[in-house]
């Protein structure tokens, strides 16, 4: 959803030269997938009005993307570091991305929108691991720094440009529900063609990378990490729940409660928020992980309070300030929690713990479905108050607990 992955560890090809064109098409592939995840955000009110969708139905469409990502993680998540020819994962994933975009461009019902989001999630979930391994395998042998940078820039650009493209189409009234998705379809098709033509002939990898799971079970890993794992997982869950709610129901909130009729402008604000969050991730990597996580939790509580003030009659600019604080909160919580998980996880069960960590985080994308159900029954303001109270109390509790817990390195 809204984070920059670190490139997985994999073996480099022993005799493979750097292929600038190949690396460029891999970055284009990642960018097209992330565009597909964020481009619908300013369009949700249009779909809701045109198709007479309930708030719950709209939230389920948003959550379909996370469902697709989880399907991919459970289905092919461990294959990327093991296969010799990564094209067998990357090319079908791009077809899924293109198919999701095509469905959205033609969508005329709840089910077509939901299937489009699920396909987009499957494509992104499959592509993320495989493309990152390919960037590492065919890139410079610099310890993965170039691969991690390429992945981070591609993710940030894809997430940020999505709402810009749809926002601009809305403002120009230029086929807003069609043109942005056709652009993604074209980018994915270009990436497919480029990867087919530029993939090194006869490229061989070294021995397949081990899965990293060793002999340790998930239960053993959870017992070894104790409360530390659950603090990190709950922090990322809470941060992603707030971010998912912002993206799923934010357009309706700003149009109905804050008086912003130009949803194209809202798309630009979301893009700025995503870029700022990405920059905060890069900056936070240099800081102490525990302090970063604690500050991120406090910032999350602050941004929610600012949003609450704006929708309860205080000046609307508080929501803009809250968006800026939310960008820092998302970046700090992600980097702090992921770094601490890597520190405390025993090597034998590291991969299993990391997988569970991200599964818990992706489940947060279904929190807007709960809010949509509440909104349909008792009103949008009641749903927002539930989000505000729950996330504020959880964030403050997490900040206190993190300050008192010792995240001792695994032995």
Secondary structure per residue as TSV (DSSP state, phi and psi in degrees):
chain	resnum	aa	ss	phi	psi
A	1	X	-	360.0	-90.1
A	2	X	-	-124.4	48.8
A	3	X	-	-147.6	161.5
A	4	X	-	-106.3	119.5
A	5	X	-	-77.1	150.6
A	6	X	-	-86.1	139.4
A	7	X	-	-64.9	135.0
A	8	X	-	-67.8	160.0
A	9	X	-	-84.2	132.4
A	10	X	-	-153.2	165.6
A	11	X	-	-77.5	144.5
A	12	X	-	-85.7	150.1
A	13	X	-	-66.7	134.9
A	14	X	T	-70.2	-28.3
A	15	X	T	-127.1	26.4
A	16	X	-	-94.7	124.9
A	17	X	-	-78.8	161.7
A	18	X	-	-67.1	132.9
A	19	X	-	-117.0	93.4
A	20	X	H	-56.9	-40.8
A	21	X	H	-65.4	-41.6
A	22	X	H	-61.9	-45.4
A	23	X	H	-62.6	-36.7
A	24	X	H	-65.1	-41.7
A	25	X	H	-70.5	-32.0
A	26	X	H	-64.7	-41.8
A	27	X	H	-64.4	-39.2
A	28	X	H	-62.9	-39.1
A	29	X	H	-61.2	-47.5
A	30	X	H	-62.1	-41.5
A	31	X	H	-65.0	-41.2
A	32	X	H	-63.5	-38.1
A	33	X	H	-65.4	-43.3
A	34	X	H	-73.6	-30.6
A	35	X	H	-58.1	-41.3
A	36	X	H	-63.7	-26.3
A	37	X	H	-80.4	-31.8
A	38	X	H	-105.7	-17.9
A	39	X	T	-64.6	-27.3
A	40	X	T	-75.1	-11.9
A	41	X	G	-51.8	-53.3
A	42	X	G	-70.9	-10.5
A	43	X	G	-91.6	-9.7
A	44	X	H	-58.1	-43.5
A	45	X	H	-60.1	-34.7
A	46	X	H	-64.2	-46.8
A	47	X	H	-62.2	-40.3
A	48	X	H	-63.5	-41.2
A	49	X	H	-72.3	-43.3
A	50	X	H	-69.6	-34.3
A	51	X	H	-107.7	6.6
A	52	X	T	54.1	48.7
A	53	X	-	-84.9	143.7
A	54	X	-	-76.2	167.3
A	55	X	H	-62.9	-37.0
A	56	X	H	-64.5	-44.6
A	57	X	H	-60.6	-42.1
A	58	X	H	-65.2	-39.4
A	59	X	H	-68.4	-34.6
A	60	X	H	-65.7	-36.6
A	61	X	H	-62.3	-45.4
A	62	X	H	-59.5	-45.5
A	63	X	H	-69.5	-16.5
A	64	X	H	-59.1	-30.5
A	65	X	H	-63.4	-46.2
A	66	X	H	-63.6	-37.2
A	67	X	H	-60.3	-41.7
A	68	X	H	-64.9	-41.0
A	69	X	H	-61.5	-43.1
A	70	X	H	-66.3	-36.7
A	71	X	H	-59.0	-44.0
A	72	X	H	-66.5	-42.3
A	73	X	H	-62.4	-43.2
A	74	X	H	-73.7	-31.4
A	75	X	H	-81.9	-48.2
A	76	X	H	-130.5	13.0
A	77	X	T	-61.1	-28.3
A	78	X	T	-98.5	5.2
A	79	X	T	-88.3	-23.8
A	80	X	T	-59.2	-38.9
A	81	X	T	-82.6	-0.5
A	82	X	T	-110.7	-23.3
A	83	X	-	-88.7	145.3
A	84	X	S	-77.0	-40.2
A	85	X	-	-110.0	100.7
A	86	X	T	-70.4	-9.6
A	87	X	H	-62.0	-27.0
A	88	X	H	-69.2	-15.3
A	89	X	H	-101.8	-42.6
A	90	X	H	-69.1	-45.7
A	91	X	H	-67.3	-46.5
A	92	X	H	-62.0	-33.7
A	93	X	H	-63.3	-41.0
A	94	X	H	-67.2	-34.0
A	95	X	H	-63.3	-40.1
A	96	X	H	-64.4	-41.4
A	97	X	H	-60.0	-47.5
A	98	X	H	-64.3	-39.5
A	99	X	H	-64.4	-40.1
A	100	X	H	-62.8	-41.7
A	101	X	H	-65.2	-41.1
A	102	X	H	-63.5	-42.1
A	103	X	H	-61.3	-41.8
A	104	X	H	-64.9	-37.1
A	105	X	H	-67.9	-23.4
A	106	X	H	-107.6	0.5
A	107	X	-	-60.4	133.9
A	108	X	-	-138.4	17.4
A	109	X	S	-158.0	166.0
A	110	X	H	-57.8	-44.4
A	111	X	H	-68.8	-36.1
A	112	X	H	-68.8	-36.8
A	113	X	H	-67.1	-43.1
A	114	X	H	-63.5	-45.2
A	115	X	H	-64.0	-37.8
A	116	X	H	-61.5	-41.3
A	117	X	H	-68.4	-40.5
A	118	X	H	-63.7	-44.3
A	119	X	H	-61.4	-42.0
A	120	X	H	-60.8	-40.8
A	121	X	H	-66.8	-41.6
A	122	X	H	-61.7	-44.3
A	123	X	H	-62.6	-44.9
A	124	X	H	-66.9	-44.4
A	125	X	H	-61.7	-39.6
A	126	X	H	-72.2	-42.2
A	127	X	H	-69.6	-35.3
A	128	X	H	-56.0	-54.2
A	129	X	H	-66.5	-45.8
A	130	X	H	-66.4	-43.9
A	131	X	H	-68.2	-36.7
A	132	X	H	-65.5	-40.3
A	133	X	H	-64.1	-40.2
A	134	X	H	-65.1	-40.0
A	135	X	H	-60.4	-39.5
A	136	X	H	-72.0	-40.0
A	137	X	H	-70.2	-39.8
A	138	X	H	-101.3	-2.9
A	139	X	S	-86.8	-178.7
A	140	X	-	-60.4	147.0
A	141	X	S	-83.5	76.8
A	142	X	S	-121.7	26.8
A	143	X	T	77.2	15.6
A	144	X	T	86.6	5.6
A	145	X	H	-65.3	-44.1
A	146	X	H	-65.4	-40.1
A	147	X	H	-63.4	-44.6
A	148	X	H	-63.7	-40.3
A	149	X	H	-65.9	-43.7
A	150	X	H	-61.7	-42.5
A	151	X	H	-65.0	-43.9
A	152	X	H	-62.4	-45.7
A	153	X	H	-65.1	-40.3
A	154	X	H	-65.0	-43.4
A	155	X	H	-63.7	-48.1
A	156	X	H	-63.5	-43.5
A	157	X	H	-64.3	-43.2
A	158	X	H	-62.5	-47.3
A	159	X	H	-63.0	-39.7
A	160	X	H	-76.8	-41.7
A	161	X	H	-73.2	-21.8
A	162	X	H	-55.8	-59.4
A	163	X	H	-67.2	-21.9
A	164	X	H	-67.3	-46.4
A	165	X	H	-62.3	-47.8
A	166	X	H	-70.9	-34.9
A	167	X	H	-64.3	-41.4
A	168	X	H	-65.8	-41.2
A	169	X	H	-62.9	-37.3
A	170	X	H	-64.4	-45.9
A	171	X	H	-64.6	-36.5
A	172	X	H	-86.1	-6.6
A	173	X	T	52.3	46.3
A	174	X	S	-111.9	79.2
A	175	X	-	46.6	58.8
A	176	X	T	-63.4	-27.4
A	177	X	T	-92.4	3.1
A	178	X	T	-124.2	-51.5
A	179	X	H	-60.3	-46.2
A	180	X	H	-59.5	-35.4
A	181	X	H	-76.9	-33.1
A	182	X	H	-66.4	-33.3
A	183	X	H	-63.2	-44.1
A	184	X	H	-62.9	-42.3
A	185	X	H	-58.2	-42.7
A	186	X	H	-66.0	-41.0
A	187	X	H	-64.5	-43.4
A	188	X	H	-64.1	-40.2
A	189	X	H	-65.0	-40.2
A	190	X	H	-63.2	-41.2
A	191	X	H	-64.2	-40.1
A	192	X	H	-60.9	-50.0
A	193	X	H	-62.5	-42.9
A	194	X	H	-64.4	-40.8
A	195	X	H	-68.3	-38.4
A	196	X	H	-62.9	-42.1
A	197	X	H	-80.6	-28.5
A	198	X	H	-103.7	-3.6
A	199	X	S	-63.4	130.3
A	200	X	-	-60.2	131.2
A	201	X	T	-73.9	133.5
A	202	X	T	70.5	16.0
A	203	X	-	-64.3	136.4
A	204	X	-	-126.8	143.4
A	205	X	-	-101.8	164.0
A	206	X	S	-71.4	-173.0
A	207	X	S	-53.3	138.7
A	208	X	-	-51.6	138.9
A	209	X	-	-67.6	139.4
A	210	X	-	-65.3	155.7
A	211	X	-	-67.9	-18.8
A	212	X	S	82.9	1.8
A	213	X	-	-87.4	-20.3
A	214	X	T	54.6	-153.4
A	215	X	T	-98.3	-1.9
A	216	X	-	-76.8	137.6
A	217	X	-	-86.0	166.2
A	218	X	H	-63.2	-41.1
A	219	X	H	-60.2	-42.3
A	220	X	H	-62.3	-40.9
A	221	X	H	-64.5	-41.1
A	222	X	H	-66.3	-37.9
A	223	X	H	-67.0	-36.6
A	224	X	H	-70.0	-37.4
A	225	X	H	-85.3	-22.7
A	226	X	T	61.8	-140.3
A	227	X	H	-69.1	-20.5
A	228	X	H	-57.8	-43.0
A	229	X	H	-62.3	-46.0
A	230	X	H	-70.1	-31.2
A	231	X	H	-63.5	-45.9
A	232	X	H	-64.6	-45.0
A	233	X	H	-65.7	-41.8
A	234	X	H	-66.7	-35.7
A	235	X	H	-63.0	-47.4
A	236	X	H	-68.4	-37.6
A	237	X	H	-58.1	-46.8
A	238	X	H	-64.8	-42.9
A	239	X	H	-63.9	-43.3
A	240	X	H	-72.1	-30.4
A	241	X	H	-63.3	-43.0
A	242	X	H	-65.2	-44.5
A	243	X	H	-63.5	-42.7
A	244	X	H	-63.2	-40.3
A	245	X	H	-65.3	-38.7
A	246	X	H	-61.1	-42.3
A	247	X	H	-78.0	-33.9
A	248	X	H	-82.6	-47.7
A	249	X	H	-109.6	-4.3
A	250	X	H	-56.1	-44.9
A	251	X	H	-58.3	-39.8
A	252	X	H	-69.2	-37.5
A	253	X	H	-63.7	-47.9
A	254	X	H	-69.4	-30.5
A	255	X	H	-79.8	-36.9
A	256	X	H	-93.5	-28.9
A	257	X	T	-113.2	-23.1
A	258	X	S	-112.6	-0.3
A	259	X	-	76.0	16.5
A	260	X	-	-88.6	104.9
A	261	X	-	-86.4	-20.8
A	262	X	-	-90.1	94.1
A	263	X	H	-73.6	-16.1
A	264	X	H	-62.9	-40.8
A	265	X	H	-63.2	-38.6
A	266	X	H	-61.1	-38.5
A	267	X	H	-60.5	-39.9
A	268	X	H	-66.1	-39.5
A	269	X	H	-64.2	-40.2
A	270	X	H	-64.4	-39.3
A	271	X	H	-62.1	-43.4
A	272	X	H	-63.1	-39.8
A	273	X	H	-61.1	-43.7
A	274	X	H	-68.1	-39.6
A	275	X	H	-64.4	-45.1
A	276	X	H	-62.8	-38.3
A	277	X	H	-63.0	-41.9
A	278	X	H	-63.1	-41.3
A	279	X	H	-65.2	-38.2
A	280	X	H	-65.3	-33.5
A	281	X	H	-62.5	-45.0
A	282	X	H	-62.7	-41.7
A	283	X	H	-70.9	-39.1
A	284	X	H	-68.9	-19.4
A	285	X	T	-62.5	-20.6
A	286	X	T	-87.8	-6.6
A	287	X	S	-101.4	168.6
A	288	X	-	-64.7	128.7
A	289	X	H	-64.1	-40.8
A	290	X	H	-66.5	-43.4
A	291	X	H	-66.4	-35.0
A	292	X	H	-63.7	-45.7
A	293	X	H	-63.5	-41.5
A	294	X	H	-64.1	-45.2
A	295	X	H	-66.1	-35.2
A	296	X	H	-64.8	-39.7
A	297	X	H	-65.3	-41.7
A	298	X	H	-65.2	-40.2
A	299	X	H	-64.9	-35.0
A	300	X	H	-63.8	-43.8
A	301	X	H	-61.9	-40.7
A	302	X	H	-64.8	-44.4
A	303	X	H	-64.9	-37.3
A	304	X	H	-66.1	-39.8
A	305	X	H	-64.5	-37.1
A	306	X	H	-65.4	-42.0
A	307	X	H	-62.1	-42.0
A	308	X	H	-61.6	-43.2
A	309	X	H	-60.7	-39.8
A	310	X	H	-65.9	-41.7
A	311	X	H	-80.4	-11.7
A	312	X	T	-103.7	23.7
A	313	X	T	104.9	-7.4
A	314	X	S	-76.8	170.4
A	315	X	-	-54.2	141.1
A	316	X	T	-65.9	-22.7
A	317	X	H	-65.9	-16.0
A	318	X	H	-62.1	-33.7
A	319	X	H	-65.8	-38.3
A	320	X	H	-64.5	-41.8
A	321	X	H	-64.9	-38.6
A	322	X	H	-62.0	-35.8
A	323	X	H	-64.2	-40.1
A	324	X	H	-64.6	-46.0
A	325	X	H	-63.8	-36.9
A	326	X	H	-63.3	-35.9
A	327	X	H	-60.2	-44.6
A	328	X	H	-64.9	-43.5
A	329	X	H	-59.4	-45.9
A	330	X	H	-61.7	-46.9
A	331	X	H	-64.3	-43.9
A	332	X	H	-68.9	-42.3
A	333	X	H	-65.0	-42.2
A	334	X	H	-63.7	-51.0
A	335	X	H	-66.0	-45.4
A	336	X	H	-62.5	-46.1
A	337	X	H	-69.8	-42.1
A	338	X	H	-65.3	-39.2
A	339	X	H	-65.3	-41.5
A	340	X	H	-68.4	-36.7
A	341	X	H	-60.6	-45.2
A	342	X	H	-62.3	-31.2
A	343	X	H	-75.1	-42.4
A	344	X	H	-93.7	-14.1
A	345	X	S	-74.6	130.7
A	346	X	-	-63.9	142.1
A	347	X	G	-54.4	-36.8
A	348	X	G	-67.1	-28.0
A	349	X	G	-121.3	17.7
A	350	X	H	-59.4	-47.8
A	351	X	H	-64.4	-40.6
A	352	X	H	-66.0	-41.0
A	353	X	H	-64.8	-41.7
A	354	X	H	-65.1	-39.0
A	355	X	H	-63.2	-45.5
A	356	X	H	-62.7	-38.3
A	357	X	H	-56.7	-47.0
A	358	X	H	-75.9	-32.2
A	359	X	H	-61.6	-46.0
A	360	X	H	-59.5	-41.1
A	361	X	H	-65.1	-42.3
A	362	X	H	-68.8	-28.9
A	363	X	H	-60.7	-25.3
A	364	X	G	-60.8	-21.8
A	365	X	G	-69.2	-8.1
A	366	X	G	-97.2	-1.6
A	367	X	H	-59.2	-40.0
A	368	X	H	-57.6	-25.7
A	369	X	H	-65.6	-40.8
A	370	X	H	-62.3	-43.8
A	371	X	H	-64.7	-37.3
A	372	X	H	-63.8	-39.3
A	373	X	H	-64.3	-43.1
A	374	X	H	-64.8	-41.0
A	375	X	H	-62.7	-41.6
A	376	X	H	-64.7	-32.8
A	377	X	H	-86.7	-42.0
A	378	X	H	-126.0	-3.3
A	379	X	-	114.5	155.7
A	380	X	H	-64.6	-39.6
A	381	X	H	-64.0	-38.1
A	382	X	H	-64.3	-39.8
A	383	X	H	-64.1	-41.5
A	384	X	H	-65.1	-41.3
A	385	X	H	-62.6	-37.5
A	386	X	H	-61.2	-44.2
A	387	X	H	-63.7	-45.6
A	388	X	H	-62.2	-49.0
A	389	X	H	-67.1	-47.9
A	390	X	H	-62.5	-46.6
A	391	X	H	-73.3	-34.0
A	392	X	H	-66.5	-48.9
A	393	X	H	-63.7	-40.4
A	394	X	H	-64.9	-43.5
A	395	X	H	-65.0	-43.7
A	396	X	H	-65.3	-39.9
A	397	X	H	-63.5	-39.6
A	398	X	H	-65.4	-42.5
A	399	X	H	-59.7	-41.7
A	400	X	H	-65.9	-45.0
A	401	X	H	-66.6	-40.1
A	402	X	H	-64.4	-36.6
A	403	X	H	-65.8	-23.3
A	404	X	H	-102.0	-11.3
A	405	X	-	-94.9	141.4
A	406	X	-	-99.0	117.3
A	407	X	-	-91.9	79.8
A	408	X	-	-73.6	137.7
A	409	X	-	-59.8	148.7
A	410	X	-	-67.6	149.0
A	411	X	-	-114.2	360.0
